[in-house]
Amino acid sequence: MSERADSQVQQNREVYRGRSATADLFEGLDALETAGAAQIGVVLRGMARIGQASLLYGARIAAEWQRMAFEATKRAGDTFGAPFL
């Protein structure tokens, strides 16, 4: 009977160690997921900032090209005596 009790105690210890190891594993995974989500947030904010800057830059370039085209058309009209605009 003593062997059986010792065996049962040993099994219980192993089960508790396994539970503890599993709990530690999931805590570690939780920490990694939290850190990964934070890093993804940083990347997405950076991408949004770059996208916004690119859109603003493109809009400024388009406005400058429109202004230059308007001025060139006006000068062509003045040069050739035909009022284009």
C-alpha positions in Angstrom: 0.0 0.0 0.0 2.9 2.3 0.8 4.3 1.9 -2.8 0.9 2.8 -4.2 0.7 5.9 -2.0 4.2 6.9 -3.0 3.4 6.4 -6.6 0.3 8.5 -6.3 2.2 11.3 -4.6 4.8 11.1 -7.3 2.1 11.3 -10.0 0.5 14.3 -8.3 3.9 16.1 -8.2 4.4 15.5 -11.9 0.9 16.7 -12.7 1.5 19.9 -10.7 4.8 20.5 -12.4 3.1 20.0 -15.8 0.4 22.4 -14.8 2.9 24.9 -13.7 5.0 24.6 -16.8 1.8 25.0 -19.0 0.8 28.1 -17.0 4.3 29.5 -17.5 4.1 28.8 -21.2 0.8 30.6 -21.6 2.0 33.5 -19.5 5.0 33.8 -21.8 2.9 33.6 -24.9 0.6 36.3 -23.5 3.6 38.6 -23.0 4.8 37.9 -26.5 1.4 38.6 -28.0 1.1 41.8 -26.1 4.5 43.0 -27.2 3.8 41.9 -30.8 0.5 43.8 -30.8 2.2 46.9 -29.5 4.9 46.6 -32.2 2.3 46.2 -34.9 0.6 49.3 -33.6 3.8 51.3 -34.0 4.3 50.0 -37.5 0.8 50.8 -38.6 1.0 54.4 -37.1 4.3 54.9 -39.0 2.7 53.6 -42.2 -0.2 56.0 -41.7 2.1 58.9 -41.1 4.1 58.1 -44.3 0.9 57.7 -46.3 -0.4 61.0 -45.1 2.8 62.8 -45.9 2.9 61.2 -49.4 -0.6 62.3 -50.1 0.1 65.9 -49.0 3.3 66.0 -51.1 1.4 64.6 -54.1 -1.3 67.3 -53.7 1.3 70.1 -53.5 3.0 68.8 -56.6 -0.3 68.6 -58.5 -1.2 72.1 -57.4 2.2 73.4 -58.5 1.8 71.7 -61.9 -1.6 73.2 -62.3 -0.3 76.7 -61.5 2.6 76.3 -63.9 0.3 75.1 -66.7 -2.0 78.0 -66.1 0.8 80.5 -66.2 2.3 78.9 -69.4 -1.1 79.0 -71.1 -1.5 82.7 -70.1 1.9 83.6 -71.4 1.3 81.7 -74.6 -2.0 83.7 -75.0 -0.2 87.0 -74.3 2.7 86.1 -76.7 0.5 85.1 -79.6 -2.2 87.7 -79.0 -5.0 85.1 -78.5 -6.7 85.2 -75.1 -6.8 81.5 -74.2 -8.0 82.3 -70.7 
